[in-house]
């Protein structure tokens, strides 16, 4: 989908659903493309991010550079302090390395639960997902109903290649996370993300110690609830 078509669609959604359209950014390279598009023309879209408390310093620097360049507000959502305290007190700071269950528990506390607060009462959730990012993300339509969260998702960059994203960033002088230049293609929490090697899958740098071929944090798939 071309830039003009994306902007027209987002603008139409914002007009049809005032105050009910949100865009989530993790400050990854795809999200920076959409932030640039939205901010330059002043679309009335709420932008939010999830601060897990375990992000790379480079991510925070990109966040700050984005605020400076576009003079916009980005709403941040943090995990519930009591839930984090309980998790770390009972299992330690790196329990996610011990088992898949522990890792999903950490992701739920730090990402999934805050997301639910961020999209509560909203009707449209805009994401930076691209189809080629993973075999599990070969979504056929830019619009997707999220049954778990009861919200309609819009993936404007679904059919973009990584090269197209890089070209847009370069041509429009968009600030981006410098970790992308060091082999990091999917950037999440620092303890759970590594650079990938040539030929590796896009998602292989996330939770690399797990054997599963379907590695997600629960934001874009049906998630289990942990207590």
Buried (B, 14 or more C-beta within 10 A) or exposed (E): BEEEEBBEBBBEBBEEEEEBBBBBBBBBBBBBBBBBBBBEEEBEBBBBBBBBEBBBEBBEBBBEBBEEBBEBEBEEBEBEEEBBEEBBEEBEEEBBBEEBEBBBBBBBBBBBBBBBBBBEEBBBBBBBBBBEBBEEBEBEEBBBEBEEBEBBBBBBBBEBEBEEBBEBBEEEEBBBBEBBEEEBBBBBBBEBBBBBEEEEBBBBBBBBEBEEEEBBBBBBEEBEEBE
